[in-house]
Amino acid sequence: MDDQQIDAEVARQLKALLAKTAGEKLAAALDADPELKRAIEERSERAAQAQLERLAAEAASPAPPMFDHLADWVENYLAYVYWRDVDGIDETAGGGARSGSSIQRPWSGSNPLYQRWRDLSGTPEGMLAWWDVADRMMGKLMARNGPYSRCTTAAHYGEEDGPKLACEPAPAELVAAWTAA
């Protein structure tokens, strides 16, 4: 053993001896004063009970949702995390302007994915299951005849969007419906 190891071992043993001696002296002092011992035990018990009640209340109260509605989730979560290629994406798929009625189709198609995310996002195992569902659903949503057919893998990595999937904002009337109480 070198000097540094010897010093460390002596320090460890002194610390253990001090802790033992302090414990013995505290026990002797509490035995000599039963009222002090009872007061310390009662205070400790009340503090532990209060802490348990706080923890139980936290566990019982549902956490507020991370996102206000589907569009909030798509724009602030899905568009950033869903960057990978998906089977079924056809980069040659035609686009064209969407009509007023067909613009609701992508949002309604995303709602089951959002609901599933809300159900499964609380645990790592849940998120693994969600990614499995997401890969299958996004393959359908982004297929040639799917509501996101205008999206391409090139748009996922475009300089103007960075790592975010390009997406149109949700129509105001849908956001209003989602946020209505």
Phi, psi and chi 1 to 4 in degrees:
 res  aa     phi    psi   chi1   chi2   chi3   chi4
   1 MET       -  137.8  -88.5 -172.4  157.9      -
   2 ASP   -90.3  173.9   64.5    9.9      -      -
   3 ASP   -59.6  -38.2  -71.8  -14.8      -      -
   4 GLN   -66.5  -40.3 -168.5  174.2   17.0      -
   5 GLN   -68.0  -38.1  -70.4  172.9  -37.0      -
   6 ILE   -64.9  -45.0  -67.5  170.9      -      -
   7 ASP   -59.3  -43.0  -71.1  -13.4      -      -
   8 ALA   -64.0  -41.5      -      -      -      -
   9 GLU   -67.3  -41.9  180.0   60.3   24.3      -
  10 VAL   -62.8  -42.4  168.2      -      -      -
  11 ALA   -63.0  -41.2      -      -      -      -
  12 ARG   -63.0  -44.6 -172.9 -169.6   63.9   74.5
  13 GLN   -67.7  -40.1  -72.3 -178.1   13.1      -
  14 LEU   -62.4  -42.5  -79.3  174.1      -      -
  15 LYS   -61.3  -43.5 -169.3  174.1 -174.6 -179.0
  16 ALA   -64.9  -41.4      -      -      -      -
  17 LEU   -65.7  -42.0 -178.1   60.1      -      -
  18 LEU   -63.2  -42.4  -75.2  173.5      -      -
  19 ALA   -63.8  -41.9      -      -      -      -
  20 LYS   -64.2  -45.9 -179.9 -178.1  175.4 -172.0
  21 THR   -63.9  -44.2  -56.7      -      -      -
  22 ALA   -62.8  -40.7      -      -      -      -
  23 GLY   -62.4  -42.5      -      -      -      -
  24 GLU   -65.2  -42.3  -70.4  170.1   -7.2      -
  25 LYS   -66.7  -39.2  -71.9 -166.6  176.6 -101.6
  26 LEU   -64.7  -43.6  177.6   61.3      -      -
  27 ALA   -61.8  -41.2      -      -      -      -
  28 ALA   -65.8  -40.2      -      -      -      -
  29 ALA   -66.0  -40.7      -      -      -      -
  30 LEU   -69.6  -35.1  -68.7  175.8      -      -
  31 ASP   -66.0  -34.3  -73.6  -18.5      -      -
  32 ALA   -73.6  -23.3      -      -      -      -
  33 ASP  -129.9   84.4 -168.6  -14.0      -      -
  34 PRO   -59.7  -32.6  -15.9   23.6      -      -
  35 GLU   -64.4  -42.9  -89.5 -173.3   54.0      -
  36 LEU   -63.5  -42.0  177.0   61.5      -      -
  37 LYS   -61.9  -45.4 -177.5  176.3 -177.6  176.5
  38 ARG   -65.0  -39.8 -172.8  174.4   48.6 -106.9
  39 ALA   -64.6  -42.5      -      -      -      -
  40 ILE   -65.1  -42.8  -69.5  173.2      -      -
  41 GLU   -64.0  -43.6  -72.3  172.8  -10.7      -
  42 GLU   -64.1  -43.0  -72.2  173.7    2.5      -
  43 ARG   -64.6  -41.3 -171.4  170.4 -170.2  176.0
  44 SER   -64.0  -41.2  -63.8      -      -      -
  45 GLU   -64.4  -43.4 -157.0  171.2  -62.8      -
  46 ARG   -63.2  -42.5  -77.4 -166.0  -51.5  -91.7
  47 ALA   -64.1  -41.9      -      -      -      -
  48 ALA   -65.7  -41.9      -      -      -      -
  49 GLN   -63.7  -43.2 -174.5   62.2   35.2      -
  50 ALA   -62.8  -40.4      -      -      -      -
  51 GLN   -65.4  -42.0 -176.3  176.1   11.5      -
  52 LEU   -62.7  -40.5  -74.9  173.9      -      -
  53 GLU   -64.5  -40.8  -71.3  170.4    3.4      -
  54 ARG   -63.1  -44.7  -81.4 -166.7  -52.1  -85.5
  55 LEU   -63.8  -40.9  -69.0  172.3      -      -
  56 ALA   -65.2  -40.5      -      -      -      -
  57 ALA   -65.1  -40.3      -      -      -      -
  58 GLU   -63.3  -41.3  -73.4  175.9   16.3      -
  59 ALA   -69.7  -33.3      -      -      -      -
  60 ALA   -77.7  -30.2      -      -      -      -
  61 SER   -82.9  128.5   64.7      -      -      -
  62 PRO   -68.5  142.7   23.1  -29.0      -      -
  63 ALA   -70.8  143.0      -      -      -      -
  64 PRO   -65.2  147.9   21.6  -28.4      -      -
  65 PRO   -62.2  144.9   18.5  -24.7      -      -
  66 MET   -71.9  -28.1  -67.5  176.5   62.6      -
  67 PHE  -126.9  143.0  -58.3  100.1      -      -
  68 ASP   -71.4  -33.1  -65.1  -27.6      -      -
  69 HIS  -165.0  178.5   47.6   74.4      -      -
  70 LEU   -55.7  -48.3  172.0   62.6      -      -
  71 ALA   -62.4  -39.0      -      -      -      -
  72 ASP   -61.1  -43.5 -174.4   25.6      -      -
  73 TRP   -64.9  -46.1  177.8   75.6      -      -
  74 VAL   -61.8  -48.9  167.9      -      -      -
  75 GLU   -72.2  -32.0  -67.3  167.7    5.5      -
  76 ASN  -109.6   -3.8  -64.8  -58.3      -      -
  77 TYR  -130.3  -68.0  179.3   75.6      -      -
  78 LEU   -57.5  -42.4 -174.1   65.1      -      -
  79 ALA   -64.2  -24.2      -      -      -      -
  80 TYR   -91.1  -35.9  -73.2   97.3      -      -
  81 VAL   -92.6  -20.0  -59.8      -      -      -
  82 TYR   -96.1   81.8 -149.8   93.7      -      -
  83 TRP  -109.1  -11.8   54.5  -93.8      -      -
  84 ARG   -82.1  160.3   61.5 -179.0  168.3  -86.6
  85 ASP   -68.1  149.7  -64.3  -17.4      -      -
  86 VAL  -130.5  138.7 -167.6      -      -      -
  87 ASP   -57.1  136.9  -69.7  -20.8      -      -
  88 GLY   104.6  -11.8      -      -      -      -
  89 ILE   -76.3  130.6  -66.2  178.0      -      -
  90 ASP  -120.0  105.7 -177.8   -7.3      -      -
  91 GLU   -68.5  -10.8  -67.0 -171.3   28.9      -
  92 THR   -94.1    1.9   62.9      -      -      -
  93 ALA   -60.8  139.1      -      -      -      -
  94 GLY   -76.7  157.6      -      -      -      -
  95 GLY  -111.6 -109.3      -      -      -      -
  96 GLY    97.3  156.7      -      -      -      -
  97 ALA   -70.2  142.6      -      -      -      -
  98 ARG   -88.8  145.1  -64.4 -178.5  176.4  155.4
  99 SER   -80.0  167.1   65.1      -      -      -
 100 GLY   -58.3  -37.8      -      -      -      -
 101 SER   -78.1  -33.1   61.6      -      -      -
 102 SER   -79.5  -14.1   68.3      -      -      -
 103 ILE   -68.6  -22.3 -163.2  164.3      -      -
 104 GLN   -76.0  -19.7  -68.4 -172.6   13.0      -
 105 ARG   -60.4  -47.8 -171.4  167.5  169.0 -126.7
 106 PRO   -60.9  -38.3  -18.8   26.6      -      -
 107 TRP   -68.6  -41.9  -68.5  103.6      -      -
 108 SER   -68.6  -31.7   62.1      -      -      -
 109 GLY   -69.4  -27.2      -      -      -      -
 110 SER   -82.7  -20.1  -60.2      -      -      -
 111 ASN   -59.9  -43.9 -165.1   45.7      -      -
 112 PRO   -60.9  -35.7  -22.5   32.1      -      -
 113 LEU   -64.8  -41.7 -171.6   58.5      -      -
 114 TYR   -64.6  -46.1  171.0   54.5      -      -
 115 GLN   -61.1  -41.0  -66.3  -58.5  -36.7      -
 116 ARG   -64.5  -40.7 -163.7   76.3  172.7  128.8
 117 TRP   -60.6  -44.0  179.0   85.1      -      -
 118 ARG   -61.3  -38.1  -73.0  179.0   58.4 -174.1
 119 ASP   -71.4  -34.0  -66.7  -17.8      -      -
 120 LEU  -106.2   -9.3  -63.7  173.7      -      -
 121 SER   -76.2   -0.6   63.9      -      -      -
 122 GLY   -78.6  -16.1      -      -      -      -
 123 THR  -137.1  157.2   65.9      -      -      -
 124 PRO   -59.6  -39.1  -23.3   31.4      -      -
 125 GLU   -64.3  -39.3  -64.3   82.2   10.2      -
 126 GLY   -63.3  -41.1      -      -      -      -
 127 MET   -67.6  -35.5  -75.3  -54.1  -64.1      -
 128 LEU   -61.1  -43.8  -73.8  172.2      -      -
 129 ALA   -64.8  -39.1      -      -      -      -
 130 TRP   -63.2  -43.3 -179.4   82.7      -      -
 131 TRP   -61.2  -35.8  -80.6  111.7      -      -
 132 ASP   -62.9  -46.1 -174.8   47.5      -      -
 133 VAL   -64.3  -43.9  170.0      -      -      -
 134 ALA   -61.3  -43.1      -      -      -      -
 135 ASP   -60.0  -43.2  -75.2  -18.6      -      -
 136 ARG   -67.0  -45.4  -72.1 -167.6  -46.9  -96.2
 137 MET   -67.8  -42.8  -72.5 -172.8   73.8      -
 138 MET   -65.3  -32.4  -69.7  -60.3  -77.1      -
 139 GLY   -59.2  -39.0      -      -      -      -
 140 LYS   -76.7  -41.8  -68.0  174.6 -178.1  171.8
 141 LEU   -65.2  -31.9  -69.0  170.0      -      -
 142 MET   -99.9    4.8  -60.5  176.0   96.9      -
 143 ALA   -64.7  167.6      -      -      -      -
 144 ARG   -51.6  -39.8 -178.4  171.6 -176.4   78.5
 145 ASN  -101.4   10.0   62.5  -14.5      -      -
 146 GLY   -82.0  165.0      -      -      -      -
 147 PRO   -65.6  -20.3   19.4  -27.9      -      -
 148 TYR  -104.7   29.5  -65.4  145.4      -      -
 149 SER   -62.4  -21.0   61.2      -      -      -
 150 ARG   -77.7  -14.3  -69.0  174.9   49.2 -160.2
 151 CYS   -75.1  146.2  -61.2      -      -      -
 152 THR  -133.8  163.1   67.6      -      -      -
 153 THR   -65.9  -27.8   53.9      -      -      -
 154 ALA   -63.8  -35.5      -      -      -      -
 155 ALA   -67.3  -27.6      -      -      -      -
 156 HIS   -64.0  -31.4  -65.7 -174.9      -      -
 157 TYR  -112.7   12.8  -53.8  102.2      -      -
 158 GLY   -63.0  146.6      -      -      -      -
 159 GLU   -62.4  -35.2  -71.1 -179.2   24.8      -
 160 GLU   -71.2  -27.0   66.9  -82.4   -2.4      -
 161 ASP  -104.6  -12.0  -68.7  -35.4      -      -
 162 GLY    61.5 -137.6      -      -      -      -
 163 PRO   -84.0   10.3   30.6  -35.6      -      -
 164 LYS   -93.4  135.7 -179.1  180.0  177.4 -173.4
 165 LEU   -69.1  128.2  173.6   68.2      -      -
 166 ALA   -65.7  132.8      -      -      -      -
 167 CYS  -150.0  148.6   54.9      -      -      -
 168 GLU   -82.2  147.4  -64.1  178.7   18.0      -
 169 PRO   -64.1  150.2  -16.9   26.6      -      -
 170 ALA   -68.9  145.3      -      -      -      -
 171 PRO   -60.3  143.5  -19.7   29.6      -      -
 172 ALA   -57.1  -37.2      -      -      -      -
 173 GLU   -67.8  -30.9   61.9  -88.2    9.9      -
 174 LEU   -72.9  -41.3  -73.6  176.6      -      -
 175 VAL   -61.2  -41.9  172.6      -      -      -
 176 ALA   -61.7  -40.5      -      -      -      -
 177 ALA   -66.1  -39.9      -      -      -      -
 178 TRP   -68.4  -32.7  -67.0  -32.9      -      -
 179 THR   -94.1   -5.1   55.1      -      -      -
 180 ALA   -67.8  140.7      -      -      -      -
 181 ALA   -74.7      -      -      -      -      -
